[in-house]
Amino acid sequence: MTALFRRWLRRGDGTPVVLIHGLAADHHSWRSFVAANPLGHPVLALDLPGHGASAPLAAPSLPAMAAAVRAMLDEEGIREAHIVGHSLGGGVAALAADALGAGTRSLLLIAPAGLGVDVDARLVAALARARDEVTLAPLLAQFVADPALITPAFVRLTAAQRADGRLCAQQVAIVAATFPPEGGAVPQANVEAVRGAIARQQAPVRVVIGAEDRIVPPRQMEGLPGTVARHILPGVGHLPHMEARLPLGRILRETMRSGAPA
């Protein structure tokens, strides 16, 4: 089992919030969101396999990544958690929360992978391959509703992390397992696994998708169980935790309150 790098962004008492990032990101992607939204709980952010400081998996898949997250929770002694996942991390979060069972206090899925088959896999695959600023800048601009949010400094930092090609190679393999073939549909098995995990979840579940999301369109929320709260954020693309920090923070706090013990 691959040991995941993790970092406590906030220490304290109470049920921890576990943050799971998306493709081509790492635990740092949550820092501005956490800074803008004091949650009153400990906050743990991790690097998924093949991202940041975490080693890759020999055979990457949503279930394998979820198993790595579940193992990390055990290593940290976490028996109860509020789980938050974005994009690829959303699909992983749904499966990890399913494995945690009654220990899941609430589940917030932000533009999660695995809700449906109609994902722009070509754009996702291009991001996984991209290494330099010239290639990354126009790609990253397609992930947000307002391209001005993708600053030159953000692009430079992203390129620097990917310069040696190691992360790119690992993430290309993840995309191949999660969205094959390039330009095609998400494997039905992934959709069934994620939707099944959501349907079985006994804790409060909310799904948030930006109205302008080019990767995971809001229509993917159709057919979710009636107990799942659904939010479409206007003027927001695929990165609500960057584009709409405060509204998303309010949604997270409401989700956590609804999952608090009676």
Accessible surface in RSA format (square Angstrom, percent):
REM  Atomic radii and reference values for relative SASA: ProtOr
REM  Chains: A
REM  Algorithm: Lee & Richards
REM  Probe-radius: 1.40
REM  Slices: 20
REM RES _ NUM      All-atoms   Total-Side   Main-Chain    Non-polar    All polar
REM                ABS   REL    ABS   REL    ABS   REL    ABS   REL    ABS   REL
RES MET A   1   156.86  81.2  72.71  48.1  84.15 200.3  80.25  68.2  76.61 101.5
RES THR A   2    23.01  16.4  13.25  13.4   9.76  23.3   9.02  12.1  13.99  21.1
RES ALA A   3    70.77  65.1  54.14  83.6  16.63  37.8  55.86  78.7  14.91  39.5
RES LEU A   4     5.25   2.9   0.10   0.1   5.15  12.9   0.86   0.6   4.38  11.8
RES PHE A   5    61.68  30.9  53.18  32.9   8.49  22.1  60.13  36.5   1.55   4.4
RES ARG A   6    51.98  21.8  40.02  20.4  11.95  28.5  20.14  27.5  31.83  19.3
RES ARG A   7   106.35  44.7 102.23  52.1   4.12   9.8  25.58  35.0  80.76  48.9
RES TRP A   8    51.65  20.7  30.43  14.7  21.22  49.8  28.38  15.1  23.27  37.8
RES LEU A   9    36.84  20.5   4.74   3.4  32.10  80.7   8.37   5.9  28.47  76.6
RES ARG A  10    95.66  40.2  88.95  45.3   6.72  16.0  33.00  45.1  62.66  38.0
RES ARG A  11   172.37  72.4 156.07  79.6  16.31  38.8  66.84  91.4 105.53  64.0
RES GLY A  12    48.30  59.6   0.00   N/A  48.30  59.6  25.42  69.8  22.88  51.2
RES ASP A  13   134.50  94.2 118.68 118.1  15.82  37.4  39.65  93.3  94.85  94.6
RES GLY A  14    53.40  65.8   0.00   N/A  53.40  65.8  32.55  89.3  20.84  46.7
RES THR A  15    27.75  19.7  20.26  20.5   7.49  17.9   5.29   7.1  22.46  34.0
RES PRO A  16    18.01  13.1  18.01  16.4   0.00   0.0  18.01  14.9   0.00   0.0
RES VAL A  17     0.00   0.0   0.00   0.0   0.00   0.0   0.00   0.0   0.00   0.0
RES VAL A  18     0.39   0.3   0.39   0.4   0.00   0.0   0.39   0.3   0.00   0.0
RES LEU A  19     0.00   0.0   0.00   0.0   0.00   0.0   0.00   0.0   0.00   0.0
RES ILE A  20     0.00   0.0   0.00   0.0   0.00   0.0   0.00   0.0   0.00   0.0
RES HIS A  21     0.98   0.5   0.24   0.2   0.73   1.9   0.98   1.0   0.00   0.0
RES GLY A  22     2.28   2.8   0.00   N/A   2.28   2.8   1.58   4.3   0.69   1.6
RES LEU A  23    22.48  12.5   9.51   6.8  12.97  32.6   9.51   6.7  12.97  34.9
RES ALA A  24    19.53  18.0   2.87   4.4  16.67  37.9   4.01   5.6  15.52  41.1
RES ALA A  25    32.00  29.4  19.42  30.0  12.58  28.6  29.10  41.0   2.90   7.7
RES ASP A  26    16.25  11.4  15.70  15.6   0.55   1.3   1.39   3.3  14.86  14.8
RES HIS A  27     6.21   3.4   6.21   4.3   0.00   0.0   6.21   6.4   0.00   0.0
RES HIS A  28    82.08  44.9  72.69  50.5   9.39  24.0  46.14  47.6  35.94  41.8
RES SER A  29    32.04  27.1  15.04  20.1  17.01  39.2  27.56  58.7   4.48   6.3
RES TRP A  30     0.24   0.1   0.24   0.1   0.00   0.0   0.24   0.1   0.00   0.0
RES ARG A  31    98.83  41.5  93.70  47.8   5.13  12.2  48.09  65.7  50.74  30.8
RES SER A  32    47.55  40.2  36.89  49.2  10.66  24.6  37.23  79.3  10.32  14.5
RES PHE A  33     1.16   0.6   1.16   0.7   0.00   0.0   1.16   0.7   0.00   0.0
RES VAL A  34    22.50  14.8  18.51  16.8   3.99   9.6  18.51  16.1   3.99  10.8
RES ALA A  35    83.99  77.2  49.68  76.7  34.31  78.1  60.95  85.8  23.05  61.0
RES ALA A  36    40.01  36.8  17.05  26.3  22.96  52.2  28.07  39.5  11.93  31.6
RES ASN A  37     1.01   0.7   0.66   0.6   0.35   0.8   0.27   0.6   0.75   0.7
RES PRO A  38   107.64  78.5  90.11  82.1  17.53  63.7  96.49  79.7  11.15  69.3
RES LEU A  39    14.49   8.1   0.31   0.2  14.19  35.7   1.86   1.3  12.64  34.0
RES GLY A  40    52.66  64.9   0.00   N/A  52.66  64.9  30.47  83.6  22.19  49.7
RES HIS A  41    47.04  25.7  47.04  32.7   0.00   0.0  21.92  22.6  25.11  29.2
RES PRO A  42     7.42   5.4   7.42   6.8   0.00   0.0   7.42   6.1   0.00   0.0
RES VAL A  43     0.63   0.4   0.63   0.6   0.00   0.0   0.63   0.5   0.00   0.0
RES LEU A  44     0.00   0.0   0.00   0.0   0.00   0.0   0.00   0.0   0.00   0.0
RES ALA A  45     0.00   0.0   0.00   0.0   0.00   0.0   0.00   0.0   0.00   0.0
RES LEU A  46     0.00   0.0   0.00   0.0   0.00   0.0   0.00   0.0   0.00   0.0
RES ASP A  47     1.53   1.1   1.53   1.5   0.00   0.0   0.00   0.0   1.53   1.5
RES LEU A  48     0.00   0.0   0.00   0.0   0.00   0.0   0.00   0.0   0.00   0.0
RES PRO A  49     1.24   0.9   1.15   1.0   0.09   0.3   1.24   1.0   0.00   0.0
RES GLY A  50     0.56   0.7   0.00   N/A   0.56   0.7   0.56   1.5   0.00   0.0
RES HIS A  51     0.00   0.0   0.00   0.0   0.00   0.0   0.00   0.0   0.00   0.0
RES GLY A  52    16.90  20.8   0.00   N/A  16.90  20.8  12.04  33.1   4.85  10.9
RES ALA A  53    72.66  66.8  36.17  55.8  36.50  83.0  46.26  65.1  26.40  69.9
RES SER A  54     1.87   1.6   0.00   0.0   1.87   4.3   1.35   2.9   0.52   0.7
RES ALA A  55    54.81  50.4  46.03  71.0   8.78  20.0  51.63  72.7   3.18   8.4
RES PRO A  56    63.67  46.4  52.74  48.1  10.94  39.8  52.98  43.7  10.69  66.5
RES LEU A  57    30.08  16.8  17.31  12.4  12.77  32.1  18.45  13.0  11.63  31.3
RES ALA A  58   117.16 107.7  67.47 104.1  49.70 113.0  79.90 112.5  37.26  98.7
RES ALA A  59    75.16  69.1  63.26  97.6  11.89  27.1  66.69  93.9   8.47  22.4
RES PRO A  60    23.34  17.0  17.67  16.1   5.67  20.6  17.67  14.6   5.67  35.2
RES SER A  61    36.70  31.0  35.81  47.8   0.89   2.0  28.43  60.5   8.27  11.6
RES LEU A  62     2.17   1.2   1.01   0.7   1.15   2.9   1.01   0.7   1.15   3.1
RES PRO A  63    74.58  54.4  67.36  61.4   7.22  26.2  69.72  57.6   4.86  30.2
RES ALA A  64    30.47  28.0  21.35  32.9   9.12  20.8  28.85  40.6   1.63   4.3
RES MET A  65     0.32   0.2   0.32   0.2   0.00   0.0   0.32   0.3   0.00   0.0
RES ALA A  66     5.91   5.4   5.44   8.4   0.48   1.1   5.80   8.2   0.11   0.3
RES ALA A  67    42.75  39.3  33.48  51.7   9.28  21.1  40.12  56.5   2.63   7.0
RES ALA A  68     0.76   0.7   0.00   0.0   0.76   1.7   0.00   0.0   0.76   2.0
RES VAL A  69     0.60   0.4   0.60   0.5   0.00   0.0   0.60   0.5   0.00   0.0
RES ARG A  70    63.61  26.7  63.61  32.4   0.00   0.0  20.23  27.6  43.39  26.3
RES ALA A  71    24.45  22.5  19.47  30.0   4.99  11.3  23.64  33.3   0.82   2.2
RES MET A  72     1.25   0.6   0.45   0.3   0.80   1.9   0.89   0.8   0.36   0.5
RES LEU A  73     0.12   0.1   0.12   0.1   0.00   0.0   0.12   0.1   0.00   0.0
RES ASP A  74    88.98  62.3  68.14  67.8  20.84  49.3  29.35  69.1  59.63  59.5
RES GLU A  75   104.09  59.8  63.16  47.8  40.93  97.5  47.01  90.9  57.09  46.6
RES GLU A  76    56.28  32.3  29.73  22.5  26.54  63.2   5.70  11.0  50.57  41.3
RES GLY A  77    44.20  54.5   0.00   N/A  44.20  54.5  25.59  70.2  18.61  41.7
RES ILE A  78    13.00   7.4   7.05   5.2   5.96  14.4  10.88   7.8   2.13   5.8
RES ARG A  79   192.80  80.9 180.55  92.0  12.24  29.1  73.89 101.0 118.90  72.1
RES GLU A  80    76.82  44.1  73.22  55.4   3.60   8.6  20.70  40.0  56.12  45.8
RES ALA A  81     0.00   0.0   0.00   0.0   0.00   0.0   0.00   0.0   0.00   0.0
RES HIS A  82     5.82   3.2   5.82   4.0   0.00   0.0   0.34   0.4   5.48   6.4
RES ILE A  83     1.28   0.7   0.69   0.5   0.60   1.4   0.69   0.5   0.60   1.6
RES VAL A  84     1.10   0.7   1.10   1.0   0.00   0.0   1.10   1.0   0.00   0.0
RES GLY A  85     0.00   0.0   0.00   N/A   0.00   0.0   0.00   0.0   0.00   0.0
RES HIS A  86     7.93   4.3   7.93   5.5   0.00   0.0   5.98   6.2   1.95   2.3
RES SER A  87    14.14  12.0  14.14  18.9   0.00   0.0   1.18   2.5  12.96  18.2
RES LEU A  88     1.95   1.1   1.95   1.4   0.00   0.0   1.95   1.4   0.00   0.0
RES GLY A  89     0.00   0.0   0.00   N/A   0.00   0.0   0.00   0.0   0.00   0.0
RES GLY A  90     0.00   0.0   0.00   N/A   0.00   0.0   0.00   0.0   0.00   0.0
RES GLY A  91     0.00   0.0   0.00   N/A   0.00   0.0   0.00   0.0   0.00   0.0
RES VAL A  92     0.00   0.0   0.00   0.0   0.00   0.0   0.00   0.0   0.00   0.0
RES ALA A  93     0.00   0.0   0.00   0.0   0.00   0.0   0.00   0.0   0.00   0.0
RES ALA A  94     0.34   0.3   0.06   0.1   0.28   0.6   0.06   0.1   0.28   0.7
RES LEU A  95    22.08  12.3  17.43  12.5   4.65  11.7  17.77  12.5   4.31  11.6
RES ALA A  96     0.00   0.0   0.00   0.0   0.00   0.0   0.00   0.0   0.00   0.0
RES ALA A  97     0.00   0.0   0.00   0.0   0.00   0.0   0.00   0.0   0.00   0.0
RES ASP A  98    45.26  31.7  31.78  31.6  13.47  31.9   3.24   7.6  42.02  41.9
RES ALA A  99    62.88  57.8  30.09  46.4  32.79  74.6  42.09  59.3  20.78  55.1
RES LEU A 100    16.07   9.0   3.82   2.7  12.25  30.8   3.88   2.7  12.19  32.8
RES GLY A 101    33.38  41.2   0.00   N/A  33.38  41.2  31.53  86.5   1.85   4.1
RES ALA A 102    97.16  89.3  69.37 107.1  27.79  63.2  80.91 113.9  16.25  43.1
RES GLY A 103    10.26  12.7   0.00   N/A  10.26  12.7   6.66  18.3   3.60   8.1
RES THR A 104     4.81   3.4   0.00   0.0   4.81  11.5   0.00   0.0   4.81   7.3
RES ARG A 105    50.75  21.3  49.03  25.0   1.72   4.1   2.30   3.1  48.45  29.4
RES SER A 106     1.49   1.3   1.49   2.0   0.00   0.0   0.00   0.0   1.49   2.1
RES LEU A 107     0.47   0.3   0.47   0.3   0.00   0.0   0.47   0.3   0.00   0.0
RES LEU A 108     1.26   0.7   1.21   0.9   0.05   0.1   1.21   0.8   0.05   0.1
RES LEU A 109     0.00   0.0   0.00   0.0   0.00   0.0   0.00   0.0   0.00   0.0
RES ILE A 110     0.37   0.2   0.37   0.3   0.00   0.0   0.37   0.3   0.00   0.0
RES ALA A 111     0.00   0.0   0.00   0.0   0.00   0.0   0.00   0.0   0.00   0.0
RES PRO A 112     0.01   0.0   0.00   0.0   0.01   0.0   0.00   0.0   0.01   0.1
RES ALA A 113     2.60   2.4   2.47   3.8   0.13   0.3   2.60   3.7   0.00   0.0
RES GLY A 114     0.64   0.8   0.00   N/A   0.64   0.8   0.23   0.6   0.41   0.9
RES LEU A 115     1.24   0.7   0.00   0.0   1.24   3.1   0.00   0.0   1.24   3.3
RES GLY A 116    11.88  14.6   0.00   N/A  11.88  14.6  11.88  32.6   0.00   0.0
RES VAL A 117    58.29  38.4  55.97  50.7   2.32   5.6  55.97  48.6   2.32   6.3
RES ASP A 118    59.63  41.8  44.81  44.6  14.82  35.0  42.94 101.1  16.68  16.6
RES VAL A 119    12.13   8.0   1.10   1.0  11.03  26.6   2.37   2.1   9.75  26.5
RES ASP A 120    58.17  40.7  46.38  46.2  11.79  27.9  18.96  44.6  39.21  39.1
RES ALA A 121     1.96   1.8   0.29   0.4   1.67   3.8   0.29   0.4   1.67   4.4
RES ARG A 122   148.93  62.5 148.66  75.8   0.27   0.7  52.74  72.1  96.19  58.3
RES LEU A 123    13.74   7.6   9.75   7.0   3.99  10.0  13.35   9.4   0.38   1.0
RES VAL A 124     6.40   4.2   6.40   5.8   0.00   0.0   6.40   5.6   0.00   0.0
RES ALA A 125     7.38   6.8   6.66  10.3   0.72   1.6   7.15  10.1   0.24   0.6
RES ALA A 126    20.26  18.6  18.27  28.2   1.99   4.5  18.95  26.7   1.31   3.5
RES LEU A 127     8.02   4.5   8.02   5.7   0.00   0.0   8.02   5.6   0.00   0.0
RES ALA A 128     0.15   0.1   0.15   0.2   0.00   0.0   0.15   0.2   0.00   0.0
RES ARG A 129   120.55  50.6 107.85  55.0  12.70  30.2  53.69  73.4  66.86  40.5
RES ALA A 130     4.70   4.3   0.00   0.0   4.70  10.7   4.70   6.6   0.00   0.0
RES ARG A 131   109.23  45.9 105.01  53.5   4.22  10.0  28.75  39.3  80.48  48.8
RES ASP A 132    71.71  50.2  67.19  66.9   4.52  10.7  42.08  99.0  29.63  29.6
RES GLU A 133    78.21  44.9  74.87  56.6   3.34   8.0  20.38  39.4  57.83  47.2
RES VAL A 134   129.61  85.3 117.41 106.3  12.20  29.4 124.15 107.9   5.45  14.8
RES THR A 135    56.98  40.5  51.77  52.5   5.20  12.4  38.02  51.1  18.96  28.7
RES LEU A 136     0.00   0.0   0.00   0.0   0.00   0.0   0.00   0.0   0.00   0.0
RES ALA A 137    38.78  35.7  35.70  55.1   3.08   7.0  36.07  50.8   2.71   7.2
RES PRO A 138    76.44  55.7  66.88  61.0   9.56  34.7  74.32  61.4   2.12  13.2
RES LEU A 139    20.96  11.7  20.96  15.0   0.00   0.0  20.96  14.7   0.00   0.0
RES LEU A 140    13.61   7.6  13.61   9.7   0.00   0.0  13.61   9.6   0.00   0.0
RES ALA A 141    23.98  22.0  21.78  33.6   2.20   5.0  22.02  31.0   1.96   5.2
RES GLN A 142    72.20  40.4  70.82  51.8   1.37   3.3  20.70  44.1  51.50  39.1
RES PHE A 143    13.34   6.7  12.48   7.7   0.86   2.2  13.34   8.1   0.00   0.0
RES VAL A 144     0.01   0.0   0.00   0.0   0.01   0.0   0.00   0.0   0.01   0.0
RES ALA A 145    33.69  31.0   9.65  14.9  24.04  54.7  11.98  16.9  21.71  57.5
RES ASP A 146    74.31  52.1  72.03  71.7   2.28   5.4  27.58  64.9  46.73  46.6
RES PRO A 147    75.64  55.1  69.56  63.4   6.09  22.1  69.88  57.7   5.76  35.8
RES ALA A 148    79.29  72.9  50.11  77.3  29.18  66.4  63.62  89.6  15.67  41.5
RES LEU A 149    69.92  38.9  60.17  43.0   9.75  24.5  62.39  43.8   7.53  20.3
RES ILE A 150    18.22  10.4   3.07   2.3  15.15  36.5   3.07   2.2  15.15  41.1
RES THR A 151    60.34  42.9  58.92  59.7   1.41   3.4  52.75  70.9   7.58  11.5
RES PRO A 152    96.65  70.4  90.64  82.6   6.01  21.8  96.43  79.6   0.22   1.4
RES ALA A 153    56.67  52.1  50.66  78.2   6.01  13.7  51.33  72.3   5.33  14.1
RES PHE A 154    64.56  32.3  60.44  37.4   4.12  10.7  63.83  38.7   0.73   2.1
RES VAL A 155     7.94   5.2   7.94   7.2   0.00   0.0   7.94   6.9   0.00   0.0
RES ARG A 156   125.74  52.8 122.01  62.2   3.73   8.9  45.19  61.8  80.55  48.8
RES LEU A 157   105.52  58.8 100.91  72.2   4.62  11.6 105.12  73.8   0.41   1.1
RES THR A 158    12.35   8.8  12.27  12.4   0.08   0.2   6.69   9.0   5.66   8.6
RES ALA A 159     9.21   8.5   8.29  12.8   0.92   2.1   8.62  12.1   0.59   1.6
RES ALA A 160    71.76  66.0  45.37  70.0  26.39  60.0  53.38  75.2  18.38  48.7
RES GLN A 161    73.44  41.1  54.20  39.6  19.24  45.8  30.33  64.6  43.12  32.7
RES ARG A 162     3.99   1.7   3.99   2.0   0.00   0.0   2.89   4.0   1.09   0.7
RES ALA A 163    59.00  54.2  46.94  72.4  12.06  27.4  50.28  70.8   8.72  23.1
RES ASP A 164   106.25  74.4  69.94  69.6  36.31  85.9  48.31 113.7  57.94  57.8
RES GLY A 165    13.20  16.3   0.00   N/A  13.20  16.3   8.40  23.0   4.80  10.8
RES ARG A 166   114.27  48.0 105.11  53.6   9.16  21.8  64.11  87.6  50.16  30.4
RES LEU A 167    13.28   7.4  13.28   9.5   0.00   0.0  13.28   9.3   0.00   0.0
RES CYS A 168     7.48   5.7   7.48   8.3   0.00   0.0   7.48  19.0   0.00   0.0
RES ALA A 169    66.66  61.3  50.99  78.7  15.67  35.6  58.67  82.6   7.99  21.2
RES GLN A 170    25.37  14.2  18.79  13.7   6.58  15.7  16.04  34.1   9.33   7.1
RES GLN A 171     1.74   1.0   1.74   1.3   0.00   0.0   0.00   0.0   1.74   1.3
RES VAL A 172    61.39  40.4  60.07  54.4   1.32   3.2  60.55  52.6   0.84   2.3
RES ALA A 173    44.42  40.8  35.89  55.4   8.53  19.4  41.64  58.6   2.79   7.4
RES ILE A 174     4.84   2.8   4.79   3.6   0.05   0.1   4.84   3.5   0.00   0.0
RES VAL A 175     9.36   6.2   9.36   8.5   0.00   0.0   9.36   8.1   0.00   0.0
RES ALA A 176    59.82  55.0  46.14  71.2  13.68  31.1  53.72  75.7   6.10  16.1
RES ALA A 177    38.73  35.6  16.03  24.7  22.70  51.6  25.79  36.3  12.94  34.3
RES THR A 178     1.40   1.0   0.85   0.9   0.56   1.3   1.30   1.7   0.11   0.2
RES PHE A 179    10.82   5.4   9.73   6.0   1.09   2.8   9.75   5.9   1.07   3.0
RES PRO A 180    50.35  36.7  43.31  39.5   7.04  25.6  45.14  37.3   5.21  32.4
RES PRO A 181    97.34  70.9  92.15  84.0   5.18  18.8  97.34  80.4   0.00   0.0
RES GLU A 182    92.32  53.0  60.81  46.0  31.51  75.0  28.73  55.6  63.59  51.9
RES GLY A 183    35.63  43.9   0.00   N/A  35.63  43.9   4.44  12.2  31.19  69.8
RES GLY A 184    24.20  29.8   0.00   N/A  24.20  29.8  19.57  53.7   4.62  10.4
RES ALA A 185    49.26  45.3  40.08  61.9   9.18  20.9  41.64  58.6   7.62  20.2
RES VAL A 186     3.79   2.5   1.23   1.1   2.56   6.2   1.23   1.1   2.56   6.9
RES PRO A 187    38.64  28.2  28.35  25.8  10.30  37.4  38.64  31.9   0.00   0.0
RES GLN A 188    99.64  55.7  92.73  67.8   6.91  16.5  48.29 102.8  51.35  38.9
RES ALA A 189    71.29  65.5  61.13  94.3  10.16  23.1  63.40  89.3   7.89  20.9
RES ASN A 190    17.60  12.1  17.33  16.7   0.27   0.7   0.29   0.7  17.31  16.7
RES VAL A 191     9.63   6.3   9.63   8.7   0.00   0.0   9.63   8.4   0.00   0.0
RES GLU A 192   110.18  63.3  96.84  73.3  13.35  31.8  39.30  76.0  70.88  57.9
RES ALA A 193    34.25  31.5  22.92  35.4  11.33  25.8  33.77  47.6   0.48   1.3
RES VAL A 194     0.00   0.0   0.00   0.0   0.00   0.0   0.00   0.0   0.00   0.0
RES ARG A 195    57.23  24.0  54.54  27.8   2.68   6.4  34.98  47.8  22.25  13.5
RES GLY A 196    19.34  23.9   0.00   N/A  19.34  23.9  18.36  50.4   0.98   2.2
RES ALA A 197     0.59   0.5   0.00   0.0   0.59   1.3   0.21   0.3   0.38   1.0
RES ILE A 198     3.11   1.8   0.00   0.0   3.11   7.5   0.01   0.0   3.10   8.4
RES ALA A 199    62.80  57.7  37.15  57.3  25.65  58.4  37.67  53.1  25.12  66.6
RES ARG A 200   137.62  57.8 122.41  62.4  15.21  36.2  70.52  96.4  67.10  40.7
RES GLN A 201    23.53  13.2   5.26   3.8  18.27  43.5   2.43   5.2  21.10  16.0
RES GLN A 202   166.82  93.3 132.99  97.2  33.84  80.6  62.82 133.7 104.01  78.9
RES ALA A 203    15.06  13.8   3.37   5.2  11.69  26.6   8.50  12.0   6.55  17.4
RES PRO A 204    43.17  31.5  31.67  28.9  11.50  41.8  42.76  35.3   0.42   2.6
RES VAL A 205     7.98   5.3   3.76   3.4   4.22  10.2   3.76   3.3   4.22  11.4
RES ARG A 206    44.08  18.5  44.08  22.5   0.00   0.0   1.44   2.0  42.64  25.8
RES VAL A 207     0.00   0.0   0.00   0.0   0.00   0.0   0.00   0.0   0.00   0.0
RES VAL A 208     0.00   0.0   0.00   0.0   0.00   0.0   0.00   0.0   0.00   0.0
RES ILE A 209     0.00   0.0   0.00   0.0   0.00   0.0   0.00   0.0   0.00   0.0
RES GLY A 210     0.00   0.0   0.00   N/A   0.00   0.0   0.00   0.0   0.00   0.0
RES ALA A 211    40.24  37.0  20.54  31.7  19.70  44.8  20.81  29.3  19.43  51.5
RES GLU A 212    91.42  52.5  82.63  62.5   8.79  20.9  21.32  41.2  70.10  57.2
RES ASP A 213    10.16   7.1   0.00   0.0  10.16  24.0   0.01   0.0  10.14  10.1
RES ARG A 214   119.52  50.2  99.33  50.6  20.19  48.1  39.97  54.6  79.55  48.2
RES ILE A 215     3.03   1.7   3.01   2.2   0.02   0.0   3.01   2.2   0.02   0.0
RES VAL A 216     2.34   1.5   2.34   2.1   0.00   0.0   2.34   2.0   0.00   0.0
RES PRO A 217    14.69  10.7  14.69  13.4   0.00   0.0  14.69  12.1   0.00   0.0
RES PRO A 218    28.59  20.8  25.02  22.8   3.56  12.9  25.26  20.9   3.32  20.6
RES ARG A 219   143.19  60.1 129.82  66.2  13.36  31.8  58.66  80.2  84.53  51.2
RES GLN A 220     8.17   4.6   1.64   1.2   6.53  15.5   7.95  16.9   0.22   0.2
RES MET A 221     7.57   3.9   7.52   5.0   0.06   0.1   7.57   6.4   0.00   0.0
RES GLU A 222   125.89  72.3 115.09  87.1  10.79  25.7  47.68  92.2  78.21  63.9
RES GLY A 223    70.08  86.4   0.00   N/A  70.08  86.4  38.34 105.2  31.73  71.1
RES LEU A 224    10.05   5.6   0.49   0.3   9.56  24.0   0.49   0.3   9.56  25.7
RES PRO A 225    43.32  31.6  31.37  28.6  11.96  43.5  43.22  35.7   0.11   0.7
RES GLY A 226    76.33  94.1   0.00   N/A  76.33  94.1  35.36  97.0  40.97  91.8
RES THR A 227   129.88  92.4  99.42 100.8  30.47  72.6  91.04 122.3  38.85  58.7
RES VAL A 228     6.75   4.4   2.48   2.2   4.26  10.3   2.73   2.4   4.02  10.9
RES ALA A 229    38.34  35.3  28.27  43.6  10.08  22.9  38.09  53.6   0.25   0.7
RES ARG A 230   106.34  44.6  75.50  38.5  30.83  73.4  20.04  27.4  86.30  52.3
RES HIS A 231    43.78  23.9  39.40  27.4   4.38  11.2  27.36  28.2  16.42  19.1
RES ILE A 232    93.35  53.1  70.71  52.7  22.64  54.6  70.71  50.9  22.64  61.4
RES LEU A 233    19.09  10.6  19.09  13.7   0.00   0.0  19.09  13.4   0.00   0.0
RES PRO A 234   111.73  81.4  98.30  89.6  13.43  48.8  99.52  82.2  12.21  75.9
RES GLY A 235    54.20  66.8   0.00   N/A  54.20  66.8  31.18  85.6  23.02  51.6
RES VAL A 236     8.59   5.7   8.59   7.8   0.00   0.0   8.59   7.5   0.00   0.0
RES GLY A 237     0.83   1.0   0.00   N/A   0.83   1.0   0.83   2.3   0.00   0.0
RES HIS A 238     3.90   2.1   3.90   2.7   0.00   0.0   2.44   2.5   1.45   1.7
RES LEU A 239    20.64  11.5  20.64  14.8   0.00   0.0  20.64  14.5   0.00   0.0
RES PRO A 240     0.00   0.0   0.00   0.0   0.00   0.0   0.00   0.0   0.00   0.0
RES HIS A 241     6.52   3.6   6.25   4.3   0.26   0.7   0.15   0.2   6.36   7.4
RES MET A 242    30.21  15.6  25.93  17.2   4.28  10.2  17.68  15.0  12.53  16.6
RES GLU A 243    33.71  19.4   3.40   2.6  30.30  72.2   3.09   6.0  30.62  25.0
RES ALA A 244    10.74   9.9   5.86   9.0   4.88  11.1  10.74  15.1   0.00   0.0
RES ARG A 245    82.91  34.8  78.81  40.2   4.10   9.8  11.63  15.9  71.28  43.2
RES LEU A 246   100.88  56.2  99.57  71.2   1.32   3.3  99.82  70.1   1.06   2.9
RES PRO A 247    47.77  34.8  46.27  42.2   1.50   5.4  46.92  38.7   0.85   5.3
RES LEU A 248     0.00   0.0   0.00   0.0   0.00   0.0   0.00   0.0   0.00   0.0
RES GLY A 249     0.00   0.0   0.00   N/A   0.00   0.0   0.00   0.0   0.00   0.0
RES ARG A 250   126.28  53.0 125.09  63.8   1.19   2.8  47.66  65.1  78.61  47.6
RES ILE A 251    14.00   8.0  14.00  10.4   0.00   0.0  14.00  10.1   0.00   0.0
RES LEU A 252     0.77   0.4   0.77   0.5   0.00   0.0   0.77   0.5   0.00   0.0
RES ARG A 253    70.65  29.7  68.86  35.1   1.80   4.3  27.75  37.9  42.91  26.0
RES GLU A 254    67.21  38.6  63.69  48.2   3.52   8.4  17.33  33.5  49.89  40.7
RES THR A 255     0.04   0.0   0.04   0.0   0.00   0.0   0.04   0.1   0.00   0.0
RES MET A 256     9.07   4.7   7.29   4.8   1.77   4.2   7.59   6.4   1.48   2.0
RES ARG A 257   157.35  66.1 140.93  71.8  16.43  39.1  75.53 103.2  81.82  49.6
RES SER A 258    63.97  54.1  29.65  39.6  34.32  79.1  41.46  88.3  22.51  31.5
RES GLY A 259     4.01   4.9   0.00   N/A   4.01   4.9   3.68  10.1   0.33   0.7
RES ALA A 260    55.38  50.9  38.94  60.1  16.44  37.4  40.33  56.8  15.05  39.9
RES PRO A 261    99.51  72.5  77.14  70.3  22.37  81.3  80.47  66.4  19.04 118.3
RES ALA A 262   154.40 142.0  72.95 112.6  81.45 185.3 111.12 156.5  43.28 114.7
END  Absolute sums over single chains surface
CHAIN  1 A    10353.2       7888.7       2464.5       6175.8       4177.4
END  Absolute sums over all chains
TOTAL         10353.2       7888.7       2464.5       6175.8       4177.4
